[in-house]
Amino acid sequence: MTKSKNESESIFDAVVLTSEFAKLVGKTPQWIRQLTRDDVLTQCGRGKYHFGQNLLAYIEHAAGGKAGDDKITHADVKAEHEMLKKEKTELELQRMRGQLHDSNDVRAVMGDMILSTKSKLLSFPIRISPQLEGESAKAIEKKLHEEITSILNVLVDYSPKQFEQEGNE
């Protein structure tokens, strides 16, 4: 049973009510009214729509809009959301592997390391001077180098465990 060209055109040009159009596209009347406010759909009268014209507009909208539009489409938003989820997962994985640390933990651990180095450097002259009395210049230089290197090694001794301990406190 085939329809004539006139019948097909009449379906395309048919005028439907908001509730009818909503049922035809599988949405609620409220959704249809929102799309009308967003200028996706156009009414031909109060609560009335040209079926064919608005069906094409709805399909275009559901597919993500026109290709040349500068509007952000649902597909764009969804792609960006997926990208952000991927980045978040990667960051969480790095944190679990000890490759990424919270900035507050880094600040606390580094602060502790710097304060420890500062106190050792300030107490260094008092502690070492009695040991160097009467020594040759070469022996003094060697002893000072050893002590300073020992103090500065506190800054070099990085361990991810320090940051984990800080984060758990």
Secondary structure, 3 states (H helix, E strand, C coil): CCCCHHHHHHHHCCEEEHHHHHHHHCCCHHHHHHHHHCCCCCEEECCEEEHHHHHHHHHHHHCCCCCCCCCCCHHHHHHHHHHHHHHHHHHHHHHHCCCCCCHHHHHHHHHHHHHHHHHHHHHHHHHHHHHHCCCCHHHHHHHHHHHHHHHHHHHHCCCHHHHHHHHHC
